[in-house]
Amino acid sequence: MATIILFLVIFGIVVISHEFGHFIIGKKNGIRVVEFAVGMGPTLFSFTKGETKYSLKLLPLGGACMFDGEDGVAAEDGVQDEHSFLSANVWARISTVFAGPLFNFLLAFVFSLIIVAFTGTDRPIVQELMENSAAGEAGIQVGDEIISINGERIHLYREVSLISALNRGQTMDIVIKRDGEKHEVALTPRYSEEDGRYYIGLVGAGEYMKCNPAQVFQYGWYEVKYWVKATYKSLLMLLQGQATKDDVSGPIGIAQFVGDTYEEVKPYGISSIIFTMMNIVILLSVNLGIMNLLPLPALDGGRLVFMFIEVIRGKPISPEKEGMVHFAGLVVFMILMVFIMYNDIARIFQ
């Protein structure tokens, strides 16, 4: 029961944030909202306020902010007036569509600020080396601060762990700071047959740092950057065939992950549960924001592609043609969602 409640709360926060972005900016742009829905499928509860119907749906698989005139959705009288989506100027529509992912990133930033303010952060300071490690052989020492890896600026120790986890044996150019001076070393990770992955040879979780008010904003920003980096690098691995179907999860897999995580942190008290669940919100919110910005049909990114084409052409593409493209994309995503849900269920019983 705790797993279900936590999942619904986390899911609700992430989805409502996304749809509220569309909603509030659409309203600011004078676009009529026909329905604001959380979930999909049959309606469990709804009420109407002003011109908008607010609904809670049965299936926790997403949400929707439906505008008058968008994808054939019209107000009850069927009249397309100056408040319909298609009647709004192109930049108003672009800002309205972009607002959904933007609010996901804003939510992640707010939660990151709270976490950093209360729990601090992890500076990329080497705490311990594995015996006979690649890092030790390259000249890295305990107490060194890792400044950059392959030209990529490092702010958090987790970034080092992420780069190490995704490395496939390529040599890494690492800039470290020791006694105030910068040094550059070349490190080639070593393969572990037992774990089936490469290791650079660092142990620990970096150096804990309590943040002052200015640092809270600085490292809150670094937190969001870390999750953005983790998300797009994971997507690249998937596209390059370096990840498998078992690395992708839908709502069922996410619910199981929430439950497993809850059981792991429960012995450490309520504060650990709250901050851990907030981290999951950040992860999912950033994931949803990035996924929706992909230039694919039926996603916000796909809709933005059509609008930017309109900006370039000076006139919109036929709504009927655009609608067909998004419908085809939606069908593909529904098929993909069924496959992912089946895979999630199969993993539970393995």
N, C-alpha and C positions, 0 to 999 in steps of 0.2 A: 504493500500500500504506500509506503514512504517513497519507493521508486516511482510509482505512478504519479503521485502528487508532485514530486520534485521535477519529473519530466514535463508534466503539464505546465508547471509554473515557468520553467526555463523556456519551453517551447512558446508559451504565451508571450513572455517578455520579448523574445527575439522576433516573433512574427508580428506582434502588435507594433513594435518599434518600426519595422519595415513598412507596414501598411500605413501607419500614422504619418510617416514621411510623405508618402504619396498623397494622403488625405489632406494634411495641413497645407502643403504647398499648392495642391490643386485648388483648395478653397481660396487661398491667397490670390491665386490667378483667376478667380471667378469661375472655376469649372464646377459644375454640379456633380455631387457624389450621389449616385443612386443607391449603393449599398456598401457598407463596411463590414466585412465578414472575417471571423477568425475560425479556421478549420475549413473542411470541405465536406460535401455530401449533404445529407438531410439536415434541416435546421432544428436545433434543439430548443432555441430560445431566440426571440427577436423583439425589437420594438422600433418604432419610427419616431424620429425627432426632426422637425423641419422637413426637408426634402430627402432625408437620408434614412435608410433602413439599416439598423445595426443588428448583426446576427452572430450567433454562436453555432457552429456546425458540429456534426458528430465526429468526423474523422480529423485527428490532429496532424494533417498532412500539408498544411499551408494556410493561406489566407487570401483575401482579395479586397481591393478597393476599386469598385466598379464605377466608372465615370459615365455620365450621360453621353451617348454617341460613340463610346469606345467599343470596338468589336461588336457593333450591332446592339449594344445595350442602350436603351433609350428610357427617358422618363415615362411615367405612366401614360401621359397624354400622347406620347410618341412624337412630340414636336421637337425638332432640332433648332434651338435658338442660340443666342450669343453665349449661353452658359454651357453649351455642349463641348465635349472634349475636342472634336474636330473643328469647332468654330474658333477655338483659342489660337493665338499666333504660335508659330513653331517653337519659339524660345520658351514660351510659357509651358508648352507640352514637354519640351526637353527637360526643363527644370523639375516639372512634376514627376516625370518618370525617373529621373536621376535621384530624386529625393529619397526614394525607398532605400537603395543601397547606402546613400549618404547617412541616413539616420541609423543604419546598422553600425557604421563606423563611429558615429557620434556616441551611440550606446556603449560600444566597446571602449571608447576613450574615457567615458564617465566612470565605468566600472573599473578600468585600469587605474584611474586616479584614486579611487577608494581603496583598492587593493594595495597600491604602492604606499599610500598614506598610512595604512595600518600595519602592513607587513614588511615594508622596505623592498629592497631589490637585490639582485645578484650581480655583483661586479665581476668582469671577466679576469679574475686573478687566479693563477694556478695554485691550487692547494696541495696537490699530491700527484705523483707520477707513478704509473705502473712500472713494475720491475722490467728492465731491459726493453723499455718502450721506444717507439719511434720518436716521440717527443723528446725524451731524454737524449737519444742519440743525435737529434738535430740541434741540441744545445739549449733547449728550454729548461728553465729551473723553477722550483717552487718560489712563489712570490712575484713571478713575472706577470705583467699585465698584457693581455692580448689586445692589440690595437686594431689589427685588420687581418683578414684572411683572403688571399687572392684579390686584393684591392677592395674588399667589402668591409666597411667600417663595422667594428664590433662594439656594442654597448653593454650587452648582457651575456652572462656565461652560457645561458641557454642557446644563444646563437652559435656558440662554439660547438655545443652538443648537437645542434641541428645540422650544422655543416658536416660534422663527423659522421652522423648517422646516414646522411645522404651520399657520402663519398664512396666512390667505387674504385679506390686505389690510385687516384690521380695525385700527383705531387702538389702540395699546397705551399704557397709562399706566405709566410706568416710574419707580421711585424709585431714585435714585443717591446715593452718598455721596462727597463731594469735600472734602478738607481737614477731615474730621471733621463736616461738616454735610450734612444730607440735602436733596435737591432733587427735585422731581417734574417730569417732562417728558412730553409727549404725542408719540408717534412713529407715523407711518403708513408701513408698509413699502412699498417700491417693487417693481413687477413687472419681472422680467427675461424678455423674449421669448425670448432665447437658451436660458435654463435652464428656462423654464416654471414659475417659482415666484417668491415674494416674498422680498425681502431687507431686513433692517433696517440693514445696512451695517457690521457689525462683522467684523473679520478677526482670525484667530489662535485660540488655544485657551485663553485665560485665563492667569492667573499661576500658575506652579508653586509648590506649598508642601509642604515636608517636614513630616510630622506627628509630634508628640511622642506618647507613649503615650496620653494622655487624648484627644488629637485623633484618634488612630486609631479609637477607638470612635465618636466623634462623626461623623467623616467616613465611616466604614464604614456607619453608619446612613444617612447622606445618600446613599451609593452605592445602597443597596437602594431607598430612596425614589425615586431617579431612575429606576431600571429599572421600578419599579411604575408610576410616572407615565408613562413611555414606553409601557408595555404597555397601560394602560387608555386612553390617548389614541389609540393606534393602533386599538384596538377600536372606539372611538367613531367614528373616521374611516371604518372599515369599515362600521359600521352606518348612517352618514350618507351612504354612497355616495361618499366622498372618496378611497377606496382601491380598487384593482382586484384581480382574481384573481391578478395577478402579484406582488402585495404579500404573498401568503400562501404559506407553504411547509410541506411535510411532511418526513418523514425524508430523502427523496432531496434535496430542496432544501437542507435543513440540512447534509447531508453535503457537498454541493457548496460551500456557504458556508464550511464548516470547511476544505475543501481550498483554496479560493481565498485564504482568510485566512492559512492556513499558508504558502502560497507567497509572500504579500506580506511576512510578518514573518520568514521563514526567514533572509534575509541578515543580520538584526540579532542573531542568536545564540539560544542555547537559552533564556535568561532571558526574552527577548521572546516566544518561542513559548509558554512556560509561562504567563506572565501574560495573554497574549492569549487562550489557550484557557480560562483561568480566568474571564475576562470573558464568554466564550461560555457557560460553565457557569452563571454568574450570570444572564445574559439568559434562557437556556432554563429555568432553575429557577424564576425569577420568573414567566415566561410560563405554565409548567405549573401553578404554584400558583394564579395568577389564573384561568386557563381552567377549572380544576377546581372553583373556587368559584362559577362561573356557575350560576344556578338552572335548569339544563337537565337533562332526563331522561338517565340513564345516567352523569352526572358526579357527583362528590362533592357539588357544590352542589345538584343535583336531589334527591339522597338526604337532604340536610340539610333541604330544604323539607318533605319528608314527615315528618321527625322533629319539626320545630318545629310542624307542624300537629298532630302527636300530643300535644305538650306543651300546646297550646291546647285541644284537644278532650278531653284526658284519656284517650284510648284511640287505639291505632294504626289506620291505614287498613288494609284487608285486604291481606295480603302478596301475594295473587294479583293484585289490581288494581294495586298499586304495581309488581309485577314486569312486568305488561303495559306499563305506561307506560315503564319503563326499557328494556324490550326494544325498543319502538318507537323510543325515542331512540337505542339502540345501532345499529339498522338504518340510521337516518338518518346517524349519524356514520360508519358503514362506507361508505355511498354517498359521503359528503363526502370521506372519506379517499381513495377510489378516484379521485375527480375531482381532488383536490389532487396525488396521485401522478402522474396522467396529465399534469397541468399542469407539474409539476416536470420530467418526462421531456421534454415538448415544448420547454421552455425550454432544456434542454441541447443540443438539436439545432437550435435556431434560429440 
